[in-house]
Amino acid sequence: MPEVSIRPITYDDTEDIIRWRNSDSVRSRFIDKRLFTKESHERWLKEYVEKGKAAQFIILLDGKSVGSVYLRDIDMAEKCAEYGIFIGEESARGKGAGTKSAKLILEYGFFTLGLDKIFLRVKKDNQGAIKSYEKAGFVFNGRTETVVLEDETAEMVFMELEKKDFGKR
């Protein structure tokens, strides 16, 4: 079984993040399909990660960087955040890294940050991601949304996990 861990993102990860996030296989799954640049990524780190509005980690599979998992729009007043992930290295997909890293960042969000709820949005047709999210404990909350993207209209479903339910599924 491959070993999965996460570590905080650094500026040294910028090249990998840009390569992964701009790949067609990753970009096609996101609502925001704009190409990442060094400047836009470093602005994200400075304005969001460093200010505590986002917590972003690099996913390691057997010690090798393969993707990123994060909590964004962290709202300490409401004690909630939005979850996101991408496995950038195609060779790392389907090996459980997504589910394991989700559990690690959920633990971080609930017990280090003190959040009560973490939610996500996912394209309804992204069944692989949905199965991974369910394995991590997320459940559908009944909310859907149709979004118009630059190249398609997509049905999004919302999933969430509350701290009190973490680890029970």
N, C-alpha and C positions, 0 to 999 in steps of 0.2 A: 504494500500500500504506500503510495507516494506521501511524503511529508509536506503538509501545507502549513504555512505561517504567514503572518503579515508584519510589516514594519512601517513606521511613519515615512511618508513621502519626503524627498528632499529635492533641491534644485538639480542635483546630479541625475535625477530620474527624467528630466525634461525630454531628452531625446527619445527615450523609450515611450513615454506617454504620447508624444506627438506621432510617432510611428504607429503605435497601436490604435490610437483614437482616430487617426486619419485613414486607417485601412477600411476598405469597403465592407468587410465582414463585421466590423464593430460599428462603423458610422451608420450603416443602414438600420441599426436597431435603436438609434437615438432620435429623440424629437428634434434636438438642435444638431443639424448636420453640417454646420459651418466647419471648415477646415481649421484645425488647431495650428497655431504658430508658436514659436518660442516666446514671443512677446505676450500673446494671449494666455498661454499657460502660466508664465511667470507672474502675470497680473492676477490670475486666479489664486496662485499660491500666496501672493502678498495681500490681496484684498479679502480673501475668504479663509484660507487655511490658517495663516498667521494671526488673523483676528478672531479665530474661534467660530466663524460662521459655517465652517466645513471642517471635517476631520477626514483626511485622505491617507490611505495606506497602499503600499505596494504588496501584491500577492506573490509569495515565494513558493515555488513547487520544487521540492528537493534542493532548496537554496538558490534557485534560479528565478529571477524576476519574470513574471508571466502576465501580469495584469494589475488592475487597481480596483479597490473597493473603498467606498466613501459614504459619509453621511453629510448631507448638504442642507442648507437653510435650517441650521440648528436653531431652535427657538427654546431658550431656557425658561421663558415665562410659561409657555404651553407644555414644556418638557417633551418636545417631539422633534423629529427630523425626517428628511427623505433619504432613502437608501439608494445607492447606485453601485454598479459593478460592471467591469468588462474584463474578459480574459483576452489579452491581446495576442498571445502566442497561440497560433492554431494547434500546435502539437500538444498544448496543455489542456485543450478542451475535452470534456467528457471524462475527466479523471477525478472528479469530485472536488476540484480546487474551488469552484464557485460556491458550492454548498458549505464547505468547511470555512472558507474565508468569510462568508456571510455570518456564520455562527460566531466567529471571532469578533467581527465588528459589532454584531448585536450585543454581545457580552460587554464590549467596550462602551457602547452607547448607553446600555442600561445601568451598568455598575460603575463605570468610571465617570461618565458624563451625568448620570442620574436621570436619563430620559425615561418617560413612561410609555411612549409609543413611537414606533418607527414604521413608516409607510413607504410604498413604492408605487410607481406607475410602470406598466409594461404593455407592449402591444399584444393584443388578444391572440394574434397568430404566432407568437413566440413561445410555443409550447415547451421547448427545452428549458428556457429560462423559468417559466412558470413552475415546472416540476422541481427545479432546483430551489426556487423560493419556498415552495411548499415543504420540501425536505428540511429547510432551515427553520420552518415554523410559521411562515407568513400564511395568512388566509385571506380570501376575497372578502372585501367589506361591502360588496353590493354596488359600489359606485363605478360607473363607466363614463367615458368621455370620448367624443369624436374630435380629433384634432386634424387640422389641415396642415400638412407638411409641404415642403417645397416640391416634392415629387409624388405625393400620394395623400389620400385621406386614410387615417388609421383609427381603429377602435382601440382605446386604451382601457385597461382594467386596473383597478386599484386594489392593492393588497396591504395588509398591515399586521403588525405583531405588537401586542402590549406586553410590558415587562412582567406582569403577573402570569402570563401564559408562556413566557420564554422557557424552553427546555421541557415543556410538557407534551410536545408532539413528537 
